[in-house]
C-alpha cells in the first residue's frame, strides 16, 4: 500500500487486518526508517497496530541524505517558519486522511506523534484537525507558534509530551511552555521530564509512550 509521502510501513505482527494506526514523524534531518526503530519496539506490544513512518516532504537543507518537515534556517523569521510549517501540515493531514481511507479507520483509531520537529508538526496538525484523532505522543519538541495554535484549536486529543532536562537542541523550557498552553486551554495533557537526558528518546520515554498508546488505543 502506498501513500503520498514515501513511507516505512510496519504491518501488524498479528497478520490480521489492523485495528488502529500510529503515525510517527521523524526529526530534522532524519527519515522514516530512523523513527521506525521506535515503532519496531512498540510493535511487539501492539500486535494489531499498523505503524506508518513517513519521510518528511522536503530534503533537509543541512543533511543531503535526510528530510525536513519545514526549513529551520536561523535566518527565517517567526512568521516565515510558521508559513513553512503550514505547508508541512497540509502534507501530514493528507497522509492521515489516506491512512483513514485506505484502512477504513475513524480518526479515533489513529495516534500521531514524533521526535523533535516531528513532534512539533504533529502537535500543530493534530490540534487543528476537525476530526479528533485519538492522541498525540511527542518527544523533545515544542509548539511552533503559540499564538497561531491558540487561535486555531479545533479538537482536543489526549497528549503526552516528554523531554530531557539537558536538551541543548530544543530546551526543556519548550515543554514547560507547552504544558502551560495545554493547561490554559483545558487539554488532557501529560508531561514528563527525564533527568540527565539530552535530545533523544530515552528508554523510559519509549516505555511511557507505549503505555500511553496502549491505554488510549486498546
N, C-alpha and C positions, 0 to 999 in steps of 0.2 A: 504494500500500500504506500502510495507516495503523497507528499504534501508540498505546499508552495515553498516552504523552506527546506533546504537539504537537512535531513533528519536521521539521527541514530535512533532506531526503534528496538525496544526490548519487549517482546511479546510475553504474555502471562506464562509462567512456568507450569501452570495447571493444564496448559494445552487447550483449555476451554475458551469460549468466547469471553473477552474481557468484560468485567462488570463495572470498571471505572478506569480513569486515566490520571496519570501525573505527568505534567509538562514541566521539564526542568530547563532553565535558561542559564547558560554558562556566563562566566565573567569576561571582562575586557581582554581581548587577545586570545581567548580560548576557542573551543569549539564543542559541538555536541558530544563528541567522544570523551572529552575531558569530564564533563558532568555526568556522563553515563556510568562512570565508575561508582558514583553515589547510588545511582539507580540500580546497578547490579547488586550492591549490598542490600538495598531495601527489598529487591525483588524476591528474595528468599522468604521474606516475612509477609509479603503482599502478593500471594501467588495468583490472584485473579486480576491483577492490575496491569494495564498497558502503560509502558513508560515511553514518553516522547521527548527526545533530547535534540532540539534543532540547533543548527548553526545560525548565528545571527545574520541578518541580511546584508551586512557590509563587510568587506575585507578590512582588517584592522590597520589603522594608519601607521602604527609603530611595530606591528608584528605581521610580516607578509604571509605567514602560514596560519594566522588566526583571524578571528572575526570580532566585530563590534556591533552592539545594538545601536549605538549612536556615537558620534565623534566626541572625545573628551579633551580636545586640544585646549591647552590652558589659555589660548588667546580668544577662545569663544566667550561671549558674554553669557550671562544667565539666561537671557531670552533666546539666544541662539541655541544653547544646549537644550532648552525646553522645546524649541521648534524641531530640532533634530530628533528628540525623543518621541515626539508626536508621530513622526513618520514610522519609527520602530514600533510604536504602539499599534498602528494600523496593521502592520505585518504580523504582530503577535496575535492580535484579535482575529485576523484571517485564519491563522493556524488553529486557534481554539475552536473557531466555527467549523473548520474542516474535521477536526478530531470529533467534535459532536456529531456532525452529519455522517461521516463515514462509519462511525461505530454505533450510531443510534443512541447517543448519550444525552442526558439532560445536563444542564450546567452544573447542577448539584453533584454530579458524578465526576467532576473534574477539579483537581488541585493543580495550581500553578506555583512556581517559585523558582529560586535560583540563588546564585552566588554573586555578590558584588554588583556589577552592572546588571546582571541577570535578575537579581533581587529588586533593583531599582525599577526596571521596566515591568516586572511582574506586579509590583505594588501599584504603579500608576495605571496599568492596564486593567487589573482585576477590579479595582475600586470604581472604575468608570464604566464598567460593563452593565448594561441594562438587565441581562440575565445573571443572577447572582451565582457565581461559581462557589464551589464547596469551601475552599480555603486557600490561603497563601502561606508558603513556607519560605522564609528569607534568611540568608546568611550574609553578614558583612556588607550590608547595603545602606541605602538611605532613601528618603523621599526626594525625588528630583527637584520638585518645586512645590513647596508647602502651600503657597498662596494659590497656585493653579489647582492643586489637588483639592484644597478646601472648598473651592468654588464648584468642583465637578464631581462630588461624591454622588454616586448613583446607587450603589449597593454596598452592603457591609458583610463580606465574607469573614469567617474566622481567620485570625492571623497569628503566626508565631514568628518573631524576629530574634535572631541570635547573632552575637558579636563578640569578638575578642577584645579584652581590655587594653591591649598594647598594639592594636591595629594601627600601623603607620600609613596605610593606603587610604582607608576610609575610617577616620577616627571614630571612637566609640560614642562620642557626642552625637553622632548621626542617629544612633539607636535611641538615645535619650530624647532627641528632638521628635523622632517618630513616635515614641511611646507617649509623649505629651500630646501630640497631634491626635492619636487614636483615642486617648482618654477623653480629650475635649470633645471629640465627635462621637462618643459612645459606641466604639467598636468593641468587639470581643477579641482583644489582642493580648497575647502573652509575649513576654520578652525574657531573654536570658543573656547575661554577660559572663564570659568564661575568663577565668584568671590566668594570666601569663600566656594568653593566646594571641597570636598575630593575625594577619589577613589570610585566613584559611578556614576550612570546615574541620573542626576538631572531631575526635571520636565521640565525645559526649554530645556534640552538636548533631552528628548524624543519627545517633540513637534517639535524641529528643525529637528530631524531625520525623523519624519513623513512628514513634509513639503517637505523635500528634496526628499524622496521617491515618494511622490505624483507628484512632479514636473517632475521627471525623468521616472516614470513608467506609469503614467496615461495621 
